[in-house]
Amino acid sequence: MSAVLNSARGVAGAPYFTSVVTVVLLAVLLLAGGAAYPGFLSWQVMLNLLIDNAFLLVLAIGMGLVILSGGIDLSVGSVLALTTMVAAWLLNAAHWPPALVIVAVLLMGALFGAAQGAIIHYFQLQPFIVTLAGMFLARGLCYLISIESITIDDPLFVAVSQVQVPVLGGFLSVGALVALALLAATIWVSRRTAFGRAVYAIGGNEQSALMMGLPVGRTRMLVYSFSGLCASLGGVLFAFYMLSGYGQHAQGTELDAIAAVVIGGTLLSGGYGYVAGALSGVLVLGTIQTLIAFDGTLSSWWTKIVIGALLFLFCVVQRLLSARVPS
């Protein structure tokens, strides 16, 4: 009996404990929804969780690497909105080819993130302050383009938004497939490359990483550049989803991305976590939204209330476990 108790304590104290809890929580939410609402567990409803949250998953992937490195990026929601505005303007006013527009906005996001990373590293400023400034800057630039929503009627964007890729009797959107492909690639990079190992090392202890000769400055710039790239890619997927550019798009989405990463099991202090946790975190948030939509009697604000309570709980659990994570 004592051996079983010691084993249970070991699992509860392990740093991967919150990731396991997230998967169990997701299963409980799905089973509860299936028991309460007919059709909730239908295959297409499950696929819709990915379709509706593809852009958030992309943002959470980039945010995951930033948090693993010990940083934070509050600008991703604003960069997403700016991407939709720039893309809409280039398509409608400048009449650029859609492929060139996509490349241009992705490059814009990557450079925006790299600039933030450079400022954080070379000026030794707090990521919270720098990315907060980036959030205001990107959101303000949206309104220099237009204070109104800009409709996207480019044939390619419209066609992509309507594509339904068959999946075992259901279908996924192009955005969902792009998000899953990015997730798989980022998992491989984080676990199998020198860059990924450097991200974990910097998040664990920056001074130790410097003493080991790791390229801290370059890695940090690449991490924030990747986050900016993910934000702009999320903007492209959001533009496919909404077929519009608007400065009010994705208000507060940066907080949803942070919540998804933390709920997915990544330590907010950095250095430990799983990129794959972004998927489970996003699915938990999406399932909560779907449960409230199926209920039909609750205000959509209950989504924020439940997410806030979950985030608070996971942060407390992480704080209790972080002292037991081996240094």
Secondary structure, DSSP 8 states (H G I E B T S, - for coil): -HHHHHHHHHHHHSTTHHHHHHHHHHHHHHHHHHHHSTTTT-HHHHHHHHHHTHHHHHHHHHHHHHHHTT---TTHHHHHHHHHHHHHHHHHTS---HHHHHHHHHHHHHHHHHHHHHHHHHTT--HHHHHHHHHHHHHHHHHHH-SS-EE---HHHHHHHH--EEETTEEE-HHHHHHHHHHHHHHHHHHHSHHHHHHHHHHH-HHHHHHTT--HHHHHHHHHHHHHHHHHHHHHHHHHHH-EE-TTTTTTHHHHHHHHHHHTT--TTSS---TTHHHHHHHHHHHHHHHHHHH-SS-THHHHHHHHHHHHHHHHHHHHHHTTS--
